[in-house]
Amino acid sequence: MESFDIKDLLVRDDIMAKAKELADLISTSEEVEIYRKAEKQIAGHAEIQQLIASIKKKQKEIVAFETTFKNKAMAEKIENEIDELQDRLDSYPIVGQFRQSQTDLNYLLQLIISVIRDTLSEKINLDSDGSIGLSSNGSCSD
């Protein structure tokens, strides 16, 4: 049986066009609009941006203390500082809204993937790992 590397497979133009159409529809969904609005508010909020920058800096410090300096106690101290910064960050309602919008958008994408997978499963025999199964006579099933 001839096999192909995934990068060598060509996708039909009509399938790609429908995929792009679906992406356009998703990009105009309410979930994406809410996500964009929350992201914009967070990006424009100086205090939130400072907290995010501090958390990122402390995360780098943890890596240094764990790997370079082998100082577990200091890494734990910094982890506690990150927890405090994270609590302050989480106290902003817009951060909660942003996280919820990420969750909602992720759910939408997972739902779409499930619908596509389930619809295909009805049309062809797909194994649980997503590979195409063969019927007992060795050919693809209908």
C-alpha positions in Angstrom: 0.0 0.0 0.0 1.3 3.4 -0.9 1.9 5.7 2.0 2.2 9.5 2.1 3.9 11.9 4.5 1.3 14.3 5.9 3.1 17.3 4.3 2.8 15.7 0.9 -1.0 15.3 1.1 -3.0 17.7 -1.0 -6.3 18.9 0.3 -9.0 19.5 -2.3 -9.6 23.2 -3.0 -13.3 22.9 -2.1 -12.5 21.5 1.3 -10.0 24.2 2.0 -12.5 26.8 0.8 -15.1 25.5 3.3 -12.6 25.4 6.1 -11.7 29.1 5.4 -15.5 29.9 5.3 -15.9 28.2 8.6 -13.0 30.1 10.1 -14.5 33.3 8.9 -17.8 32.4 10.5 -16.1 31.6 13.8 -14.2 34.8 13.7 -17.4 36.8 13.6 -19.1 34.7 16.4 -20.2 36.2 19.7 -17.6 34.2 21.5 -14.8 35.7 19.5 -16.2 39.2 19.8 -16.3 38.8 23.6 -12.8 37.4 23.6 -11.5 40.3 21.5 -13.2 42.9 23.7 -11.8 41.4 27.0 -8.3 41.1 25.4 -8.4 44.7 24.4 -9.5 45.8 27.8 -6.7 43.8 29.5 -4.1 45.1 27.0 -5.1 48.7 27.8 -5.1 48.2 31.6 -1.7 49.4 33.0 -2.0 47.7 36.4 -3.0 44.3 34.9 -0.1 44.6 32.4 2.3 45.3 35.3 1.1 42.3 37.2 1.4 40.1 34.1 5.0 41.3 33.6 5.8 40.7 37.2 4.5 37.2 37.1 6.5 36.4 33.9 9.6 37.9 35.5 9.2 35.8 38.6 8.6 32.6 36.5 11.9 33.2 34.9 13.5 33.7 38.3 12.1 30.3 39.5 13.7 28.6 36.5 17.0 30.2 37.3 16.8 29.3 41.0 15.8 25.7 40.2 18.2 25.0 37.4 21.2 27.3 37.7 21.4 27.9 41.4 19.8 24.7 42.6 18.1 26.7 45.4 14.7 25.0 46.0 13.9 27.2 49.0 14.2 30.4 47.0 12.2 28.9 44.2 9.4 28.1 46.6 9.5 31.6 48.0 9.2 33.1 44.5 6.4 30.6 43.8 4.5 32.0 46.8 5.1 35.6 45.5 3.7 34.5 42.1 0.6 33.1 43.9 0.1 36.4 45.6 0.5 38.3 42.3 -1.9 35.8 40.6 -4.5 36.4 43.3 -4.2 40.2 42.8 -4.6 39.6 39.0 -7.6 37.4 39.5 -9.3 40.1 41.6 -9.9 42.1 38.5 -13.3 41.2 37.0 -12.1 41.7 33.4 -9.5 39.0 34.0 -12.2 36.6 34.9 -14.2 37.7 31.9 -11.2 37.2 29.7 -10.6 33.7 31.1 -14.3 32.8 30.6 -14.2 34.1 27.1 -11.1 31.8 26.4 -13.0 28.9 27.9 -16.1 29.6 25.8 -14.1 30.0 22.6 -12.2 26.8 23.3 -15.5 25.0 23.9 -16.9 26.3 20.6 -13.8 25.0 18.8 -13.9 21.6 20.5 -17.6 21.4 19.7 -17.0 22.1 16.0 -14.2 19.5 16.0 -16.6 16.9 17.7 -19.3 17.6 15.2 -16.9 17.1 12.3 -15.4 13.9 13.8 -18.9 12.5 14.7 -20.2 13.3 11.2 -17.2 11.6 9.6 -17.6 8.6 11.9 -21.1 8.1 10.6 -19.7 8.2 7.0 -16.6 6.1 7.5 -15.3 3.7 10.1 -12.8 5.8 12.2 -10.9 4.2 15.0 -10.8 6.0 18.4 -7.3 7.3 17.6 -8.6 9.0 14.5 -7.1 6.6 12.0 -9.3 5.2 9.3 -10.3 1.6 10.1 -10.7 -1.2 7.5 -13.7 -3.5 7.3 -13.1 -7.2 7.7 -12.4 -7.7 4.0 -9.5 -5.2 4.1 -11.2 -2.4 2.3 -12.4 0.9 3.7 -16.0 0.6 4.9 -18.8 2.7 3.5 
